[in-house]
């Protein structure tokens, strides 16, 4: 399942990130990496998630490249 398919309130674990080195670096700088547990806050406009007690806003294109498993 893709991050962009989750609904607000869903809890999920990131299982893979599709994309090049630059994208992975950018996500890692925001605390988003394989194995991270996230909670979806909002899906209107950009996808807003909570990760490691912080909130991160991701564009839809980026959210389509992050595979997750719902917990």
Secondary structure, DSSP 8 states (H G I E B T S, - for coil): -BGGG--TT-EEEEEEE-S-HHHHHHHHHTT--TT-EEEEEE-SSSEEEEETTEEEEE-HHHHTTEEEEE-
